[in-house]
């Protein structure tokens, strides 16, 4: 199965990069034929940049960004973007926080002005802090009531114990309840320097005009020196929480490569073969042949200095033990029997997914920001394709063998799991002949 990439989604587009004297980076990609654009500022600061006492503050800060500036109220911020038919949002991850908008071409200057205002001039009104604190505490409560959300937080905590990368993004309620204006200002002062920001835009974008506006808005900001990240250390472990739920939720992870490790390409392809779709091995064996679950998938996640290969499934309490053992058996079987056809299919899915995503200015903007953060440049599509194509069958099987037998494991189970197999049982199954 082949995907013709001689013509790619980037045909006709043009990328341009500019760095201000204080380190603030601007990257744009003009996409012919579009009348809209997505633009935003990505800050290299997320959950893993927090001190233990600050756990949850990056996410709290993201919420407060829309609550008013020196010249705009919270309603002004919403109305000025929505009055022109635009969309404004933000998110916090473990390594980044993003503030972005989608608008028509003529409204790009307005969108950048609003985004810069909420980053540079937040008021952090105490009354608004209290209101948003309540909203975030409700969000935490909702997450705790959502099994297939909370189980991944538990998995992360066990994989990276007692370190920033293992803490939840939302933070614990007791810490969120204590944050004040000074705490938010301190985090901004430490982590929101211009050298830590990337302005990315794609679609109907005039690069030179955007650079000129960014220079006026950010050019006088003084560069700082954010603290170095605490290096991730994958340990593994397990958590089992029994609760009266309809389904038992099962999440199993193994230490994987970081996104700067060339092995990430084998990890991505392996996750596709193992649990990337309806034709994948886990889906076919556990759902289609055995009826052990409704949902099952595998994914390869990566950070700057570590990564996790994760398998998730939901099943009944009386079948969760079988599901765990069959999953390990299927991983061991796959290690030596992955076929060239399976590799080709996973390769085609990965390439097609990348190219389909690049047809969206929002996805393209996200890619620009992330690649700049990781590499300091945006690798051409052809270069990424070459990396994907460089993984041969032997490399894929070797990666699968390591996941099945050697990589450190983490297990999280939630719901009617009294009869579930524990991590020792999974380890024994992995070592069995």
C-alpha positions in Angstrom: 0.0 0.0 0.0 1.6 3.3 -1.2 0.8 6.9 -0.7 2.0 9.3 -3.4 3.7 12.2 -1.8 5.2 13.7 -4.9 2.4 16.3 -4.5 1.9 17.3 -0.9 -0.5 19.6 1.0 2.3 22.1 1.3 2.4 22.8 -2.5 2.0 26.5 -3.1 2.4 27.5 0.5 5.4 29.4 1.8 6.9 29.3 5.3 8.8 32.3 6.7 10.6 32.7 10.0 11.7 35.8 11.8 13.2 36.2 15.3 13.1 39.5 17.2 16.2 40.8 19.0 14.8 39.6 22.3 14.3 36.0 21.1 10.6 36.2 20.3 10.0 33.9 17.3 7.5 34.3 14.5 6.7 31.7 11.9 4.1 31.9 9.3 2.8 29.9 6.3 0.7 31.5 3.6 -1.9 29.1 2.2 -3.2 30.3 -1.2 -6.9 30.2 -1.7 -7.9 30.7 1.9 -9.8 33.7 3.2 -9.2 32.9 6.9 -6.2 32.3 9.1 -5.3 30.7 12.4 -2.8 32.4 14.6 -1.6 32.1 18.2 1.2 32.3 20.7 2.6 29.1 22.0 4.5 29.4 25.3 7.1 26.8 26.2 5.7 26.4 29.7 3.2 23.9 30.9 2.5 21.5 33.8 6.0 20.2 34.0 7.4 23.7 34.4 5.6 24.1 37.8 7.2 23.7 41.2 5.3 21.2 43.4 3.6 24.0 45.2 2.5 25.5 41.9 0.9 22.3 40.5 -2.1 23.5 38.4 -1.0 27.1 38.1 -0.2 27.0 34.3 -3.7 25.8 33.6 -5.2 28.4 36.1 -3.2 31.1 34.3 -4.7 29.9 30.9 -8.2 30.3 32.3 -7.4 33.8 33.7 -6.1 35.0 30.4 -9.7 35.7 29.2 -10.8 37.4 32.4 -9.8 41.0 31.6 -6.8 43.2 30.8 -5.9 46.8 31.5 -8.1 48.0 28.5 -10.5 45.1 27.9 -13.0 43.4 30.1 -13.7 39.7 29.9 -16.8 40.6 27.8 -14.8 42.9 25.6 -12.4 40.1 24.8 -15.2 37.7 23.8 -17.2 40.2 21.9 -14.4 41.7 19.9 -13.5 38.4 18.4 -17.0 37.1 18.1 -18.3 40.3 16.5 -16.1 39.5 13.5 -17.2 35.9 13.4 -13.9 34.6 14.9 -13.0 32.0 17.5 -10.7 32.4 20.5 -9.4 29.6 22.7 -6.5 28.2 24.7 -5.1 25.0 26.1 -2.5 23.8 28.6 -0.4 20.7 28.1 2.5 19.3 30.1 5.1 21.2 28.0 3.2 24.1 26.4 0.4 26.6 26.8 -1.3 28.0 23.7 -3.5 31.0 23.1 -5.0 31.1 19.5 -7.7 32.4 17.3 -9.3 31.7 13.9 -10.4 34.8 12.0 -10.9 36.1 8.5 -7.9 37.6 6.8 -8.9 41.3 7.5 -9.2 40.5 11.2 -5.7 39.0 11.7 -4.4 42.3 13.3 -7.3 42.4 15.7 -6.8 38.8 16.7 -3.1 39.4 17.4 -3.8 42.5 19.4 -6.3 40.7 21.6 -4.0 37.7 22.1 -1.0 39.9 23.0 -3.2 42.0 25.3 -4.3 39.0 27.4 -0.7 37.8 27.6 1.0 41.1 28.4 -1.6 43.1 30.3 -3.8 40.7 32.4 -5.4 42.4 35.5 -5.9 39.3 37.6 -8.8 40.9 39.3 -9.3 39.2 42.7 -13.0 38.8 42.1 -12.4 37.2 38.7 -9.8 34.9 40.3 -12.4 33.6 42.7 -15.0 33.0 40.0 -12.5 31.2 37.8 -11.2 29.2 40.8 -14.7 27.8 41.2 -14.9 27.0 37.5 -11.6 25.1 37.6 -12.6 23.2 40.8 -15.7 22.1 38.9 -13.5 21.0 36.0 -11.4 18.9 38.4 -14.5 17.4 39.8 -15.8 16.6 36.3 -12.4 14.9 35.4 -12.6 12.8 38.5 -16.0 11.6 37.4 -14.8 10.7 34.0 -13.0 7.3 34.3 -11.3 7.4 30.9 -9.8 10.8 31.8 -8.7 10.2 35.4 -7.1 6.9 34.6 -4.5 8.6 32.3 -3.6 11.0 35.1 -3.0 8.1 37.4 -1.0 6.3 34.8 1.2 9.4 34.3 1.7 9.8 38.1 2.9 6.2 38.4 5.1 6.4 35.4 6.9 9.6 36.6 6.5 9.6 40.4 7.5 12.6 42.5 8.5 14.8 39.5 6.8 17.5 37.5 6.1 15.4 34.5 4.0 13.0 36.6 1.7 15.6 38.1 -1.8 16.4 36.7 -2.3 19.4 34.5 -5.4 20.5 36.4 -3.6 20.2 39.8 -5.1 19.1 43.1 -8.1 21.0 44.5 -6.2 22.1 47.6 -3.5 23.9 45.6 -5.9 25.4 43.1 -7.9 26.7 46.1 -4.8 28.6 47.4 -3.5 30.4 44.2 -3.6 34.2 44.4 -2.7 37.1 42.1 0.9 37.2 43.2 1.3 33.5 42.3 0.0 34.0 38.8 2.3 37.1 38.3 5.3 35.1 39.5 4.7 32.3 37.1 4.3 34.7 34.2 7.5 36.6 35.2 9.5 33.4 35.3 8.2 31.5 32.3 6.5 34.0 29.9 9.6 35.8 28.6 9.7 36.6 24.8 12.5 34.0 24.3 10.0 31.4 25.5 7.2 32.4 23.0 6.4 31.4 19.4 3.9 33.3 17.3 2.7 30.9 14.7 0.1 31.6 11.9 -1.1 29.9 8.8 -3.7 30.6 6.1 -4.4 34.0 4.7 -1.4 35.6 6.3 0.9 38.5 5.3 4.2 37.6 7.0 5.7 41.1 6.9 2.7 42.8 8.4 2.5 40.2 11.2 6.2 40.7 12.0 5.8 44.5 12.1 2.9 44.2 14.5 4.7 41.6 16.7 7.7 43.9 16.8 5.5 46.8 18.1 3.8 44.5 20.7 6.6 42.3 21.9 9.8 44.0 20.7 10.5 45.9 23.9 10.0 43.0 26.2 13.1 41.9 28.0 14.4 38.4 27.6 14.7 36.3 30.7 16.1 32.9 31.7 13.5 30.4 32.7 14.7 27.6 35.0 15.8 24.4 33.3 13.4 21.5 33.2 13.8 18.7 35.7 14.8 15.7 33.6 12.2 13.0 33.3 12.8 9.7 35.0 10.4 6.9 34.0 9.9 4.4 36.9 6.7 2.6 36.3 4.3 1.1 38.9 0.6 0.5 39.3 -2.6 1.8 40.7 -5.9 0.0 41.1 -9.0 1.8 42.3 -12.2 -0.2 42.8 -15.4 1.6 42.2 -19.0 0.5 41.3 -18.9 1.4 37.6 -20.4 -0.2 34.5 -17.0 -0.9 33.0 -13.5 -1.7 34.1 -11.0 0.8 32.7 -7.6 -0.6 31.8 -4.5 1.4 30.8 -1.1 -0.1 30.3 2.0 1.9 29.4 5.6 1.2 28.6 8.6 3.6 28.5 9.0 4.8 25.0 11.3 7.3 23.1 11.2 11.0 23.3 10.2 13.1 20.3 13.9 13.9 19.5 14.8 10.2 19.4 14.8 8.6 16.0 13.0 5.6 17.5 9.9 7.8 17.7 9.1 6.8 14.1 9.1 3.1 14.9 7.0 3.8 18.0 4.4 5.7 16.0 4.2 2.9 13.4 4.2 0.2 16.0 1.2 1.8 17.8 -0.6 1.9 14.5 0.0 -1.8 13.8 -0.8 -2.8 17.4 -3.9 -0.6 18.1 -4.3 2.2 15.6 -7.6 1.3 13.9 -10.1 -1.4 13.1 -7.5 -3.4 11.2 -5.0 -3.3 14.1 -4.0 -6.4 16.0 -5.5 -5.6 19.3 -8.8 -4.5 17.8 -9.1 -7.6 15.7 -8.1 -10.0 18.4 -9.7 -8.6 21.5 -12.9 -7.0 20.0 -13.6 -8.7 16.8 -12.6 -12.3 17.6 -13.1 -12.5 21.4 -15.6 -9.8 22.1 -13.7 -8.7 25.2 -14.2 -5.0 24.8 -15.9 -2.2 22.9 -13.0 0.3 22.9 -9.3 -0.6 22.6 -6.4 1.4 21.1 -2.7 2.1 21.4 -0.9 5.3 21.0 2.7 6.6 21.2 3.1 9.8 23.3 6.3 11.7 23.6 7.9 14.5 25.6 11.2 16.4 25.3 13.2 13.7 27.1 10.9 10.6 27.5 7.8 9.0 26.1 5.1 6.4 26.7 3.5 3.7 24.6 0.0 3.4 26.0 -2.8 0.8 25.5 -6.3 1.6 26.8 -9.4 -0.5 26.9 -12.8 -0.6 28.6 -14.3 -3.9 29.5 -16.5 -5.7 32.1 -15.2 -6.5 35.5 -15.3 -10.3 34.9 -13.3 -9.9 31.7 -10.6 -7.4 32.6 -8.1 -10.1 33.7 -8.5 -12.0 30.4 -8.2 -8.7 28.5 -4.9 -7.9 30.2 -3.3 -11.3 29.6 -4.5 -11.5 26.0 -3.1 -8.0 25.4 0.3 -9.2 26.5 0.1 -12.3 24.5 -0.8 -10.3 21.4 2.1 -8.0 22.0 4.5 -10.9 22.3 3.0 -12.6 19.2 3.3 -9.3 17.2 6.9 -8.9 18.0 8.0 -11.7 15.7 5.1 -11.8 13.2 4.4 -8.2 12.1 4.2 -8.4 8.3 5.4 -6.0 5.6 1.7 -5.5 4.7 1.0 -4.3 8.2 4.0 -2.0 8.2 2.9 -0.6 4.8 -0.6 0.0 6.1 0.5 1.8 9.2 2.9 3.9 7.1 0.1 4.8 4.7 -2.2 5.8 7.6 0.5 7.9 9.2 1.3 9.8 6.0 -2.3 10.3 5.1 -3.1 11.5 8.5 -0.3 14.0 8.4 -1.3 15.3 4.9 -5.0 15.5 5.8 -4.2 17.5 8.9 -2.1 20.0 6.8 -5.2 20.9 4.8 -6.5 22.8 7.9 -4.9 26.1 8.8 -5.5 25.4 12.5 -3.6 22.1 12.3 -0.9 23.6 10.2 -0.4 26.5 12.7 -0.2 23.9 15.6 2.5 22.0 13.6 4.5 25.2 12.9 4.6 26.0 16.6 5.4 22.6 17.8 8.2 22.0 15.3 9.7 25.3 16.1 9.6 24.5 19.8 11.2 21.1 19.3 13.7 21.7 16.4 13.9 25.4 16.0 12.7 24.9 12.5 9.9 23.2 10.6 11.0 20.0 8.8 9.7 19.8 5.3 7.0 17.2 4.7 9.4 15.3 2.4 11.9 15.0 5.3 9.2 13.6 7.7 8.2 11.2 5.0 11.8 10.0 4.6 11.9 9.4 8.4 8.7 7.4 8.2 9.9 5.4 5.2 13.3 4.7 6.9 11.6 2.3 9.4 12.0 -1.2 8.0 10.4 -4.4 9.1 13.3 -5.5 11.3 13.4 -2.2 13.1 9.6 -2.4 13.7 9.8 -6.0 15.0 12.8 -5.1 17.3 10.8 -2.2 18.7 7.8 -4.5 19.3 10.0 -7.1 21.0 11.3 -4.4 23.4 7.8 -3.2 24.3 6.6 -6.8 24.8 9.5 -8.0 27.0 11.9 -5.3 28.3 10.4 -1.8 28.5 9.4 -0.6 32.0 5.7 -1.0 32.5 3.0 1.1 34.2 -0.6 -0.1 34.9 -3.7 1.7 36.0 -7.1 0.1 36.5 -10.4 1.6 37.6 -13.9 0.3 38.3 -15.0 -3.3 39.0 -11.4 -4.5 39.1 -11.3 -6.7 42.2 -10.4 -9.7 39.9 -8.0 -7.8 37.7 -4.4 -9.0 37.0 -1.8 -6.9 38.9 1.5 -5.7 37.5 3.3 -8.7 38.8 1.0 -10.9 36.9 1.5 -8.9 33.7 5.3 -9.0 34.2 5.2 -12.8 34.6 3.1 -13.1 31.4 5.7 -11.0 29.6 8.5 -13.2 30.7 6.7 -16.5 30.0 7.9 -18.5 27.0 
